Amino acid sequence: MAGVDCVGPTALLAKFCNTRLEFHYANTAGKTYKIKRGPLNSPCRSGTVNSLNVAADHTLAHYGKACAQLFVNGKRRAVQCHYITS
């Protein structure tokens, strides 16, 4: 599951428009082998982005990393990765 939340004064100032969350999966050589794209969220929202949830547990095809990426207006703005080694 991936999402974006802001707290405090930032939540009032942050405006997210045309957002998309994606999961990118890469092997240990850094080659991306799978991308799970969420829907484009067109309306602007203050302080938050709709979350993306892959409902079912699944086993990845390779060791490597799984990254959640946030796109705003078509540009990647944030990445959070988890390394999978065993």
C-alpha positions as a Markdown table, in Angstrom:
| # | Residue | x | y | z |
|---|---|---|---|---|
| 1 | Met | 0.0 | 0.0 | 0.0 |
| 2 | Ala | 1.2 | 3.5 | -0.8 |
| 3 | Gly | -0.2 | 6.9 | -0.1 |
| 4 | Val | 0.7 | 10.5 | 0.7 |
| 5 | Asp | -0.3 | 12.5 | 3.8 |
| 6 | Cys | 0.9 | 15.9 | 5.0 |
| 7 | Val | 0.4 | 17.2 | 8.5 |
| 8 | Gly | 0.6 | 20.6 | 10.2 |
| 9 | Pro | 0.7 | 23.8 | 8.2 |
| 10 | Thr | 2.1 | 21.9 | 5.2 |
| 11 | Ala | -1.2 | 20.1 | 4.8 |
| 12 | Leu | -3.0 | 23.4 | 4.2 |
| 13 | Leu | -0.4 | 24.6 | 1.6 |
| 14 | Ala | 0.3 | 21.3 | -0.3 |
| 15 | Lys | -1.9 | 20.9 | -3.4 |
| 16 | Phe | -1.6 | 17.7 | -5.4 |
| 17 | Cys | -3.1 | 17.7 | -8.9 |
| 18 | Asn | -3.1 | 15.0 | -11.6 |
| 19 | Thr | -1.4 | 12.4 | -9.4 |
| 20 | Arg | -0.6 | 8.8 | -9.9 |
| 21 | Leu | 1.1 | 6.2 | -7.6 |
| 22 | Glu | 3.0 | 3.3 | -9.1 |
| 23 | Phe | 4.8 | 0.3 | -7.8 |
| 24 | His | 8.1 | -0.6 | -9.7 |
| 25 | Tyr | 9.8 | -3.9 | -9.1 |
| 26 | Ala | 13.5 | -4.5 | -10.0 |
| 27 | Asn | 15.9 | -7.4 | -9.7 |
| 28 | Thr | 19.3 | -7.2 | -8.0 |
| 29 | Ala | 20.9 | -5.9 | -11.2 |
| 30 | Gly | 18.5 | -2.9 | -11.1 |
| 31 | Lys | 16.5 | -4.0 | -14.1 |
| 32 | Thr | 12.8 | -3.2 | -13.7 |
| 33 | Tyr | 10.7 | -6.3 | -14.6 |
| 34 | Lys | 7.2 | -5.2 | -13.5 |
| 35 | Ile | 5.3 | -1.9 | -13.0 |
| 36 | Lys | 1.8 | -1.7 | -11.4 |
| 37 | Arg | 0.3 | 1.6 | -12.3 |
| 38 | Gly | -2.5 | 3.1 | -10.2 |
| 39 | Pro | -5.3 | 5.3 | -11.7 |
| 40 | Leu | -4.7 | 9.0 | -12.6 |
| 41 | Asn | -6.3 | 11.1 | -10.0 |
| 42 | Ser | -7.3 | 14.3 | -11.8 |
| 43 | Pro | -9.0 | 16.4 | -9.1 |
| 44 | Cys | -6.7 | 18.5 | -7.0 |
| 45 | Arg | -6.5 | 17.6 | -3.3 |
| 46 | Ser | -4.9 | 19.4 | -0.4 |
| 47 | Gly | -2.4 | 17.5 | 1.8 |
| 48 | Thr | -3.2 | 14.0 | 0.5 |
| 49 | Val | -3.1 | 11.7 | -2.5 |
| 50 | Asn | -5.5 | 8.7 | -3.0 |
| 51 | Ser | -3.7 | 5.6 | -1.8 |
| 52 | Leu | -2.8 | 2.6 | -4.1 |
| 53 | Asn | -3.3 | -0.8 | -2.6 |
| 54 | Val | -2.3 | -4.1 | -4.1 |
| 55 | Ala | -5.0 | -6.2 | -2.3 |
| 56 | Ala | -3.5 | -9.6 | -2.6 |
| 57 | Asp | -0.2 | -10.8 | -1.1 |
| 58 | His | 2.2 | -12.0 | -3.8 |
| 59 | Thr | 5.6 | -13.5 | -4.2 |
| 60 | Leu | 8.0 | -11.4 | -6.4 |
| 61 | Ala | 9.8 | -13.1 | -9.3 |
| 62 | His | 13.3 | -11.9 | -8.1 |
| 63 | Tyr | 15.2 | -10.6 | -5.2 |
| 64 | Gly | 15.8 | -6.9 | -5.6 |
| 65 | Lys | 13.7 | -4.0 | -4.7 |
| 66 | Ala | 10.1 | -2.8 | -4.7 |
| 67 | Cys | 9.5 | 1.0 | -5.0 |
| 68 | Ala | 6.5 | 3.2 | -4.7 |
| 69 | Gln | 6.7 | 6.2 | -6.9 |
| 70 | Leu | 4.6 | 9.4 | -6.8 |
| 71 | Phe | 4.0 | 11.2 | -10.1 |
| 72 | Val | 2.5 | 14.8 | -10.1 |
| 73 | Asn | 1.5 | 16.3 | -13.5 |
| 74 | Gly | 3.4 | 13.5 | -15.2 |
| 75 | Lys | 6.7 | 14.1 | -13.4 |
| 76 | Arg | 8.1 | 11.8 | -10.7 |
| 77 | Arg | 8.3 | 13.7 | -7.5 |
| 78 | Ala | 9.0 | 11.0 | -4.8 |
| 79 | Val | 10.3 | 7.5 | -4.5 |
| 80 | Gln | 10.3 | 5.1 | -1.5 |
| 81 | Cys | 12.0 | 1.7 | -2.0 |
| 82 | His | 12.2 | -1.5 | 0.1 |
| 83 | Tyr | 15.0 | -3.9 | -0.6 |
| 84 | Ile | 14.1 | -7.6 | -0.7 |
| 85 | Thr | 17.0 | -9.9 | 0.0 |
| 86 | Ser | 15.5 | -13.0 | 1.5 |
